Amino acid sequence: MNKRLTRTDYLFALMFIFMLVCILGAFFYGLKIGQQKSDEKYEKILHADSAAVQEPGAYDQQVLVSYYHTIFLPFREFQNKWFDQLNQIEVGGASVDASAVLKELSKLADEKYNLLQSKTVPANSPLLQQSQSGYLKSLKLFTDVLKSYQSKANGMRGSELIAALKKDAFYMEAATQALTAQKDYFAAIVAWNDTVDPELEPFDPNNDATLDQWRQMNVNVKNLYITAKLLGGKTFTPFYPQDLTIRIDDFITSGQTQKLGVTDVNQTINLLLSTDAVRSGDFVKGKTKYYSNEPLPQLPFFFDAN
């Protein structure tokens, strides 16, 4: 005759089943969480900017210097000519053959495009490859927009022509590509800085910085921040990003932010740009005041006022 199970036996069996269910639930929950984390990890790896994986030597100083002379400087020569010639059209009035000026600029953009296209950037320096690509796209677009206005330039007032150029979709995209290329180059400079100072505190340039956060930034991080804000505002300028950097530091140090009630870096940038308070060469003239103890790669635009 079978022995009947007691209440204690039933209770023990129920507790055992309950524990088994809990163990299995915890196992599958942990498995799910682990899979999610693994998926997130590899998703980030697959979609991260190629610059995140930095090979040794990818952004050594000699690589940055070589890029400066072969890619950055030729584009900069066109950029300087662009602003010089547009200023000539604006102040020269009817005495300036605007059509001839645009033709000359178009020819220069085409020459620089061919020059940059012939140069090779190291395969292990993705930021510099992206920058080169951006400058090539920019020059191509500048060539197109300049050619499209050559035939009608002399029939427009100087200020009218310049306003039309700056509103043109091809010009706006040319400026965007140039500003993106500039940001990539300055990101490469930060990558170099990270190799000489592994403790470098980064700051996501896509975020907005408070004045206190700005004060804590290394100069190269500040410059990268500026390139991101110039890009965001589609602000194509004749000055270098570092020229705006030092003007911000001047503005803060002089107490102007407090006097004018400015509370963040973006407000400071907008104020300086709206008052035309930045000039090419500002950084070189005053860098020892603020950055004498900070690492800068030996790039001419950090040391040469020309």
Protein Blocks (a to p, Z undefined) as FASTA:
>chain_A
ZZdddfklmmmmmmmmmmmmmmmmmmmmmmmmmmmmmmmmmmmmmmgcfklpccehklgf
klmmmmmmmmmmmmmmmmmmmmmmmmmmmmnmmmlcfklmmmmmmmmmmmmmmmmmmpcc
dfklmklmmmmmmmmmmmmmmmmmmmmmmmmmmmpcfklmmmmmmmpmklmmmmmmmmmm
mmmmmmmmmmmmmmmmmkbccddfkbccdfklmmmpcfklmmmmmmmmmmmnopacfbdf
klmmmmmmmmmmnommmmnopabfklmmmmmmmnopacehklmmmmmmmmmmpccdddfk
lmpmZZ
